[in-house]
Amino acid sequence: MTLLTDATARLAAAGIATPRVDAELLLAHALRVPRSRLVLVEPDADALAAFEGLLVRRESREPLQHIVGTAPFRHIEIPVGPGVFVPRPETELLVDAVLEHLRAAAEPVVVDLCSGSGTLALAIADEVPAGRVIAVEQAGEAACWLARNATGTRVEPVVADVRDPHLLPELRGRVDAVVANPPYVPSGVEVSPEVRADPPDAVFAGADGLALMPSVIARAAELLRPDGAFAVEHDDTHETAVPDLLRADGRFTAITAHRDLAGLPRFATARRVR
């Protein structure tokens, strides 16, 4: 349809990496229909006006997820907006990294550190029907998003700082899996306008991007039961740095570096020593 062709060209000219997909999602949002039904609906004047407004916002590089109000993640939609990190598709791999381990446990306990909107915790709760899922986020806007998103789900939000050595004392040595997508971008790195719309403290972590990683690793080691699984996302410059930190901690084995679907170094996994 000409409408989408023109919209795609406008978004491409604005530097959007996925202009056709974004145009279709914005039109579906304006029409209040699933993207798959676009060919079945003829926009009226009100929908066209709404679509134009959405296009202008996206041309200004406002994140698509802020405009439509959600981000797709595995089998669910995560409500997001200003004040909380927008989940990216590559983070879905962290769920795969612990899923088999959790499904083998009768009543698994999972902790999601630096949870933000609750993305990993909500996805795991959706795919692992038994057990407990605890999501930890420090006080602030992100914790408010987490509390709202967890309402009506099995996810238990906890407002706490991952740097606190007394985090979740009642769960020490009892957790089957810890997942984490902490801030990890080095502070001097240039990022896209969409990433700049995320809260800086959810993106950047010091000059080398590793400022929080020792705390994340230490909390995981304290919480996990023997042979418990750990999966942590990191910057693509951290392929050796994060595994080295895990080895230096001394409480992990089976330390493995992983790449994402684009072939970039993206996360590390490990098991708590028995």
VENZIKA-V453356 format. One record per residue. N is the residue number from 1. RES is the residue in three letters. PHI is phi in whole degrees, -180 to 180 (* if undefined). OMEGA is omega as a letter, one per 30 degrees, with the letter a starting at -180 (NA if undefined). Layout:
N RES PHI OMEGA
N RES PHI OMEGA
//
This chain:
1 MET * a
2 THR -58 a
3 LEU -55 a
4 LEU -72 l
5 THR -62 l
6 ASP -67 a
7 ALA -64 l
8 THR -61 l
9 ALA -64 l
10 ARG -64 a
11 LEU -70 l
12 ALA -63 l
13 ALA -65 l
14 ALA -82 l
15 GLY 93 l
16 ILE -72 a
17 ALA -71 a
18 THR -126 a
19 PRO -65 a
20 ARG -68 l
21 VAL -60 a
22 ASP -63 l
23 ALA -61 a
24 GLU -66 a
25 LEU -67 l
26 LEU -68 l
27 LEU -66 l
28 ALA -60 l
29 HIS -67 l
30 ALA -64 l
31 LEU -85 a
32 ARG 60 l
33 VAL -134 l
34 PRO -64 l
35 ARG -56 a
36 SER -66 a
37 ARG -102 a
38 LEU -58 a
39 VAL -70 a
40 LEU -99 a
41 VAL -121 l
42 GLU -100 a
43 PRO -65 l
44 ASP -92 a
45 ALA -61 l
46 ASP -65 l
47 ALA -65 l
48 LEU -63 l
49 ALA -65 l
50 ALA -64 a
51 PHE -63 l
52 GLU -61 l
53 GLY -63 l
54 LEU -67 l
55 LEU -62 l
56 VAL -61 l
57 ARG -64 a
58 ARG -71 l
59 GLU -60 l
60 SER -79 l
61 ARG 75 l
62 GLU -63 a
63 PRO -56 l
64 LEU -54 a
65 GLN -67 l
66 HIS -68 a
67 ILE -69 a
68 VAL -89 l
69 GLY 91 l
70 THR -145 l
71 ALA -128 l
72 PRO -71 l
73 PHE -149 a
74 ARG 54 a
75 HIS -102 a
76 ILE -132 l
77 GLU -112 a
78 ILE -103 l
79 PRO -63 l
80 VAL -143 l
81 GLY -180 l
82 PRO -55 l
83 GLY 104 l
84 VAL -143 a
85 PHE -64 l
86 VAL -86 a
87 PRO -65 l
88 ARG -110 a
89 PRO -59 a
90 GLU -63 a
91 THR -70 l
92 GLU -57 a
93 LEU -65 l
94 LEU -65 l
95 VAL -66 l
96 ASP -57 a
97 ALA -65 a
98 VAL -116 a
99 LEU -62 a
100 GLU -62 l
101 HIS -61 a
102 LEU -71 a
103 ARG -69 l
104 ALA -82 a
105 ALA -94 a
106 ALA -68 l
107 GLU -137 a
108 PRO -68 l
109 VAL -116 a
110 VAL -126 l
111 VAL -124 l
112 ASP -107 a
113 LEU -90 a
114 CYS 55 a
115 SER -72 a
116 GLY 61 a
117 SER -73 a
118 GLY 92 a
119 THR -53 a
120 LEU -65 a
121 ALA -62 a
122 LEU -66 l
123 ALA -66 l
124 ILE -67 l
125 ALA -61 l
126 ASP -69 a
127 GLU -101 l
128 VAL -122 a
129 PRO -71 a
130 ALA -104 l
131 GLY 87 a
132 ARG -112 l
133 VAL -130 a
134 ILE -113 a
135 ALA -117 a
136 VAL -111 l
137 GLU -144 l
138 GLN -71 a
139 ALA -60 l
140 GLY 140 a
141 GLU -61 a
142 ALA -61 l
143 ALA -64 l
144 CYS -67 l
145 TRP -61 l
146 LEU -60 a
147 ALA -61 l
148 ARG -66 a
149 ASN -67 a
150 ALA -80 a
151 THR -59 l
152 GLY 82 l
153 THR -115 l
154 ARG -86 a
155 VAL -75 l
156 GLU -104 l
157 PRO -77 l
158 VAL -131 l
159 VAL -89 a
160 ALA -164 a
161 ASP -100 a
162 VAL -62 l
163 ARG -80 a
164 ASP -76 a
165 PRO -68 l
166 HIS -105 a
167 LEU -63 l
168 LEU 47 a
169 PRO -60 a
170 GLU -69 a
171 LEU -106 a
172 ARG -61 l
173 GLY 73 a
174 ARG -122 a
175 VAL -93 a
176 ASP -81 l
177 ALA -152 l
178 VAL -120 l
179 VAL -122 a
180 ALA -156 l
181 ASN -125 a
182 PRO -79 l
183 PRO -60 a
184 TYR -150 a
185 VAL -81 l
186 PRO -59 a
187 SER -64 a
188 GLY -89 a
189 VAL -77 l
190 GLU -77 a
191 VAL -122 a
192 SER -70 l
193 PRO -57 l
194 GLU -66 l
195 VAL -69 l
196 ARG -64 l
197 ALA -77 l
198 ASP -74 l
199 PRO -60 a
200 PRO -55 a
201 ASP -76 l
202 ALA -97 a
203 VAL -114 a
204 PHE -95 a
205 ALA -145 l
206 GLY 80 a
207 ALA -61 a
208 ASP -104 l
209 GLY 79 a
210 LEU -111 a
211 ALA -59 a
212 LEU -95 a
213 MET -60 l
214 PRO -60 l
215 SER -68 l
216 VAL -60 a
217 ILE -64 a
218 ALA -63 l
219 ARG -65 l
220 ALA -61 a
221 ALA -62 a
222 GLU -71 a
223 LEU -84 a
224 LEU -71 l
225 ARG -78 l
226 PRO -54 a
227 ASP 71 l
228 GLY -65 a
229 ALA -98 l
230 PHE -129 l
231 ALA -137 a
232 VAL -136 l
233 GLU -81 l
234 HIS -150 l
235 ASP -69 a
236 ASP -72 l
237 THR -94 a
238 HIS -107 a
239 GLU -58 l
240 THR -100 a
241 ALA -64 a
242 VAL -71 l
243 PRO -56 l
244 ASP -64 l
245 LEU -65 l
246 LEU -64 l
247 ARG -66 a
248 ALA -66 l
249 ASP -63 l
250 GLY 86 a
251 ARG -109 a
252 PHE -127 l
253 THR -135 l
254 ALA 52 a
255 ILE -75 a
256 THR -136 l
257 ALA -92 a
258 HIS -130 l
259 ARG -109 l
260 ASP -88 a
261 LEU -69 l
262 ALA -90 l
263 GLY 85 a
264 LEU -94 l
265 PRO -57 a
266 ARG -137 a
267 PHE -156 l
268 ALA -126 l
269 THR -124 l
270 ALA -160 l
271 ARG -121 l
272 ARG -68 a
273 VAL -60 a
274 ARG -74 NA
//
